[in-house]
Amino acid sequence: MAGLDFEKPIQELEKKIQELKNFNSDKKIDLSSEVKKLEDKLEHLKKDIYGNLAAWQRVQLARHPQRPYTLDYIGMIMTDFIELHGDRLFSDDKAMICGLAKIDGQGVVVIGHQKGRDTKENLRRNFGCAHPEGYRKALRAMQMAEKFDLPVVVLIDTPGAYPGIGAEERGQSQAIALNLREMAGIATPIVAIVIGEGGSGGALGVGVADKVCVFENSYYSVISPEGCAAILWKDGSKAPDAANVLKLTGPDLLKMGIIDEVVSEPLGGAQREPEKTANTLKDTINKYLKELNALDRDELLKLRYKKFRSIGAFQ
């Protein structure tokens, strides 16, 4: 598994343990006690490193190339998935997944950003950066969900909306602004979870939800740390400092009332135990859908309005 700089001591110890196990197997020599000592040491090392992560280290984990993406989670926790394509105006944006699915028999409309696993797929998916047609496709899917009284599940994972000339020509900012306005009034439950990166308007364009959650090693921010560093210090290498002052990790967001829950991950991140993470995600979605489905639709919209009006309020 590809590792980050701060994970190198863990990987070196894991490699040493595996070598001892292989030697034990090949030479028929009992080294179980030595292996046990190293495994105990590894567990303590993991807790020490992963239990004290800085904001920038969590950003790095959010971008981990082996972290599960939207289609991975759909495959693990949903059934009967039927993808919907196109915005009925320009084209189909491969960076934004939309479709119908079921979670434990409950019909939902699922929306999420999708990155690629290799260069070819990343180019096709535009590195998870949606164009205006992606946001219009998402809005079309949400309006369909409202029409058929289906809840909406949104999985956010994007460094930001695509900033290219073509996207601007086709109305990127207008598409996101329209989604913000329309999502505030869509009369069906909406649950949004940041599963990786939650960058700027690209994330917020599908993030106006009744319940907003962030994975433990994800971030949700008005700008990327690199972008912030370039603006404030004219120096992209100051990204770790920017990550710290942006307050973009789950605990800070929860404290400020921007999100409703920090969703736990396995020690070391979602990529270490994808299925366990997926089950946690499913439990979180089910919990909030049960709560929101019980609400009268007028009450649902009043609470959604109140939720976002209260963000940033002070006395």
Wavefront OBJ file of the C-alpha trace (Angstrom):
o trace
v 0.000 0.000 0.000
v 1.342 3.442 -0.959
v 2.227 5.418 2.132
v 2.607 9.043 3.183
v 5.773 10.484 4.723
v 4.492 10.372 8.293
v 3.455 6.715 7.799
v 6.970 5.485 6.934
v 7.849 4.259 10.470
v 4.632 2.192 10.465
v 5.348 0.717 7.045
v 8.924 -0.170 7.975
v 7.701 -2.030 11.064
v 4.960 -3.788 9.063
v 7.589 -4.884 6.538
v 9.832 -6.232 9.319
v 6.914 -8.198 10.822
v 6.075 -9.707 7.431
v 9.715 -10.698 6.871
v 9.785 -12.459 10.254
v 6.553 -14.285 9.433
v 7.943 -15.396 6.064
v 11.198 -16.536 7.695
v 9.156 -18.377 10.337
v 7.233 -20.173 7.582
v 10.209 -20.965 5.338
v 12.729 -22.083 7.957
v 10.247 -23.720 10.354
v 11.694 -21.708 13.252
v 9.323 -20.504 15.969
v 9.579 -16.709 16.064
v 6.032 -16.113 17.294
v 7.137 -14.333 20.482
v 9.302 -11.877 18.501
v 6.451 -11.308 16.050
v 4.031 -10.655 18.935
v 6.402 -8.079 20.455
v 6.704 -6.258 17.151
v 2.922 -6.381 16.584
v 2.367 -4.821 20.020
v 4.951 -2.165 19.193
v 3.214 -1.549 15.845
v -0.165 -1.070 17.546
v 1.301 1.499 19.951
v 3.070 3.266 17.079
v -0.162 3.476 15.042
v -2.076 4.925 17.992
v 0.690 7.431 18.634
v 0.911 8.609 15.004
v -2.737 8.434 13.927
v -4.025 9.695 17.280
v -2.076 12.951 16.951
v -2.482 13.921 13.309
v -2.072 17.549 12.294
v -4.636 19.170 9.992
v -2.284 18.879 6.992
v -1.743 15.171 7.637
v -5.510 14.642 7.589
v -5.659 16.521 4.278
v -3.032 14.111 2.945
v -5.078 11.120 4.119
v -8.208 12.627 2.507
v -6.293 12.600 -0.787
v -4.845 9.112 -0.370
v -4.915 7.436 -3.824
v -6.275 4.185 -2.354
v -9.052 5.810 -0.356
v -12.534 4.518 -1.347
v -14.406 6.734 -3.812
v -18.130 7.204 -4.460
v -18.515 4.197 -6.795
v -16.621 2.005 -4.307
v -19.073 2.887 -1.532
v -22.057 2.451 -3.846
v -20.797 -1.046 -4.664
v -20.256 -1.927 -0.996
v -23.393 -0.560 0.695
v -26.033 -0.121 -2.019
v -27.926 -2.434 -4.352
v -29.875 -2.050 -7.618
v -27.800 0.958 -8.676
v -28.914 2.567 -11.942
v -26.766 5.477 -13.096
v -28.410 8.558 -14.604
v -26.549 10.508 -17.281
v -26.592 14.017 -18.708
v -27.879 17.441 -17.697
v -30.279 17.745 -20.674
v -28.408 20.905 -21.705
v -24.837 20.117 -22.714
v -23.325 16.724 -21.836
v -22.683 14.075 -19.204
v -20.077 14.997 -16.593
v -18.086 11.905 -15.566
v -16.819 13.680 -12.421
v -20.332 13.649 -10.938
v -22.123 10.344 -10.362
v -25.925 10.375 -10.097
v -28.317 7.467 -9.891
v -31.023 5.445 -8.216
v -30.132 2.806 -5.632
v -31.298 1.034 -2.486
v -29.781 0.965 0.994
v -31.189 -1.929 3.032
v -34.271 -1.867 0.826
v -34.798 1.920 1.136
v -34.894 3.611 -2.275
v -32.584 6.629 -2.570
v -31.133 8.981 -5.133
v -27.351 8.936 -4.746
v -25.054 11.735 -5.923
v -21.291 11.936 -5.549
v -18.002 13.141 -6.969
v -15.844 10.477 -8.594
v -12.045 10.529 -9.000
v -9.943 8.108 -11.035
v -7.514 5.395 -9.954
v -5.003 6.009 -12.759
v -4.074 8.805 -15.163
v -6.451 7.647 -17.895
v -9.450 7.446 -15.560
v -8.511 10.676 -13.795
v -8.567 12.474 -17.132
v -11.978 10.962 -17.887
v -13.260 11.893 -14.414
v -11.475 15.257 -14.483
v -9.809 14.445 -11.140
v -13.205 14.698 -9.409
v -13.655 18.354 -10.426
v -17.148 18.795 -11.829
v -18.169 21.101 -14.689
v -21.446 23.084 -14.732
v -23.166 20.137 -16.410
v -22.232 17.998 -13.396
v -24.022 20.354 -11.008
v -27.016 20.623 -13.359
v -27.163 16.823 -13.573
v -27.091 16.641 -9.768
v -29.905 19.184 -9.488
v -31.971 17.239 -12.043
v -31.492 14.088 -9.963
v -32.517 15.880 -6.749
v -35.633 17.332 -8.359
v -36.547 13.834 -9.519
v -36.018 12.585 -5.957
v -38.426 15.237 -4.683
v -41.008 14.291 -7.314
v -40.942 10.609 -6.341
v -40.477 11.222 -2.595
v -37.046 9.605 -2.417
v -34.338 10.774 0.021
v -31.034 12.024 -1.385
v -27.606 10.752 -0.296
v -24.633 12.900 -1.342
v -21.009 11.686 -1.148
v -18.641 14.661 -1.424
v -15.055 14.172 -2.619
v -13.612 16.978 -4.712
v -10.718 19.434 -4.531
v -13.119 21.977 -6.063
v -15.250 22.726 -9.098
v -13.355 22.772 -12.396
v -11.939 26.301 -12.958
v -11.203 26.034 -16.697
v -12.297 28.405 -19.456
v -14.921 25.994 -20.845
v -16.541 25.602 -17.419
v -16.640 29.374 -16.935
v -18.091 29.871 -20.419
v -20.885 27.438 -19.600
v -21.748 29.179 -16.303
v -19.882 27.376 -13.506
v -20.651 29.906 -10.772
v -24.279 30.240 -11.870
v -24.753 26.453 -11.822
v -23.381 26.193 -8.271
v -25.375 29.232 -7.073
v -28.561 27.741 -8.545
v -27.920 24.473 -6.692
v -27.448 26.340 -3.394
v -30.775 28.091 -3.860
v -32.715 25.086 -5.096
v -31.327 22.589 -2.554
v -32.537 24.848 0.248
v -36.097 24.215 -0.917
v -36.100 20.595 -2.165
v -38.788 18.911 -0.070
v -37.154 15.553 0.556
v -34.504 14.476 3.094
v -30.894 15.167 2.062
v -27.886 13.636 3.830
v -24.393 14.702 2.730
v -21.130 13.068 3.825
v -17.647 14.328 2.954
v -15.803 11.057 2.227
v -12.511 12.626 1.119
v -11.874 16.178 -0.024
v -14.506 18.848 0.480
v -13.106 21.776 -1.449
v -14.797 25.138 -1.873
v -17.933 25.670 -3.986
v -17.280 22.363 -5.710
v -18.295 20.629 -2.483
v -20.929 23.124 -1.377
v -22.673 22.902 -4.768
v -24.138 19.563 -3.616
v -23.712 20.127 0.137
v -26.848 21.980 1.240
v -28.309 19.118 3.266
v -30.400 18.416 6.362
v -27.464 16.515 7.843
v -23.850 17.177 6.884
v -21.159 14.782 8.116
v -17.414 14.615 7.591
v -15.226 11.517 7.780
v -12.537 11.620 10.462
v -9.725 11.970 7.895
v -11.553 14.236 5.465
v -11.657 18.001 5.202
v -14.318 20.584 4.316
v -13.070 24.058 3.487
v -13.757 27.290 1.643
v -10.444 26.843 -0.205
v -7.677 24.257 -0.513
v -4.680 24.716 1.815
v -2.435 25.291 -1.232
v -4.783 27.961 -2.598
v -4.978 29.681 0.772
v -1.169 29.620 1.135
v -0.723 31.089 -2.352
v -3.093 33.970 -1.537
v -1.949 34.766 2.017
v 1.785 34.052 1.807
v 2.401 33.887 -1.963
v 4.006 30.543 -1.166
v 2.379 27.141 -1.824
v 4.826 25.437 0.554
v 2.967 27.106 3.444
v 0.021 24.722 2.842
v 0.499 22.922 6.219
v 0.227 26.293 8.024
v -2.838 27.179 5.960
v -4.485 23.834 6.786
v -4.038 24.582 10.468
v -5.564 28.080 10.387
v -8.434 27.125 8.066
v -10.002 24.873 10.759
v -11.011 22.396 8.057
v -11.020 19.093 9.968
v -14.037 17.374 11.533
v -13.590 18.387 15.201
v -13.193 22.099 14.342
v -16.134 22.015 11.933
v -18.289 20.307 14.565
v -17.308 22.885 17.184
v -18.318 25.709 14.825
v -21.690 24.095 14.063
v -20.932 23.651 10.354
v -21.376 19.868 10.424
v -23.560 17.461 12.413
v -21.159 14.557 12.990
v -17.569 13.379 12.563
v -17.807 9.843 11.145
v -15.127 7.551 12.572
v -12.605 5.701 10.400
v -10.394 2.685 11.084
v -6.980 3.513 12.535
v -4.872 4.792 9.651
v -7.739 5.807 7.380
v -10.570 4.421 5.271
v -8.157 2.851 2.768
v -6.856 0.387 5.387
v -10.279 -1.206 6.005
v -12.656 -0.105 3.219
v -15.484 -2.534 4.086
v -15.493 -1.557 7.761
v -15.589 2.117 6.733
v -18.423 1.392 4.294
v -20.486 -0.259 7.041
v -19.946 2.776 9.280
v -21.064 5.000 6.413
v -24.178 2.886 5.853
v -25.082 3.005 9.559
v -24.697 6.798 9.554
v -26.880 7.211 6.462
v -29.571 4.864 7.826
v -29.598 6.662 11.187
v -30.216 10.066 9.649
v -32.668 8.863 6.991
v -34.788 7.275 9.708
v -34.784 10.549 11.648
v -35.503 12.755 8.630
v -38.138 10.500 7.017
v -40.243 10.868 10.175
v -40.474 14.652 9.704
v -43.268 16.494 7.947
v -41.867 18.043 4.750
v -42.674 21.617 5.835
v -40.911 20.987 9.148
v -37.967 19.474 7.265
v -37.504 22.630 5.184
v -37.865 24.918 8.215
v -35.160 22.994 10.063
v -32.864 23.042 6.998
v -33.322 26.807 6.684
v -32.639 27.299 10.394
v -29.533 25.077 10.215
v -27.804 27.145 7.546
v -28.991 30.519 8.893
v -27.373 29.719 12.241
v -23.915 29.055 10.746
v -21.625 31.982 11.504
v -24.055 33.599 13.948
v -22.545 35.261 17.000
v -23.645 37.194 20.070
l 1 2 3 4 5 6 7 8 9 10 11 12 13 14 15 16 17 18 19 20 21 22 23 24 25 26 27 28 29 30 31 32 33 34 35 36 37 38 39 40 41 42 43 44 45 46 47 48 49 50 51 52 53 54 55 56 57 58 59 60 61 62 63 64 65 66 67 68 69 70 71 72 73 74 75 76 77 78 79 80 81 82 83 84 85 86 87 88 89 90 91 92 93 94 95 96 97 98 99 100 101 102 103 104 105 106 107 108 109 110 111 112 113 114 115 116 117 118 119 120 121 122 123 124 125 126 127 128 129 130 131 132 133 134 135 136 137 138 139 140 141 142 143 144 145 146 147 148 149 150 151 152 153 154 155 156 157 158 159 160 161 162 163 164 165 166 167 168 169 170 171 172 173 174 175 176 177 178 179 180 181 182 183 184 185 186 187 188 189 190 191 192 193 194 195 196 197 198 199 200 201 202 203 204 205 206 207 208 209 210 211 212 213 214 215 216 217 218 219 220 221 222 223 224 225 226 227 228 229 230 231 232 233 234 235 236 237 238 239 240 241 242 243 244 245 246 247 248 249 250 251 252 253 254 255 256 257 258 259 260 261 262 263 264 265 266 267 268 269 270 271 272 273 274 275 276 277 278 279 280 281 282 283 284 285 286 287 288 289 290 291 292 293 294 295 296 297 298 299 300 301 302 303 304 305 306 307 308 309 310 311 312 313 314 315
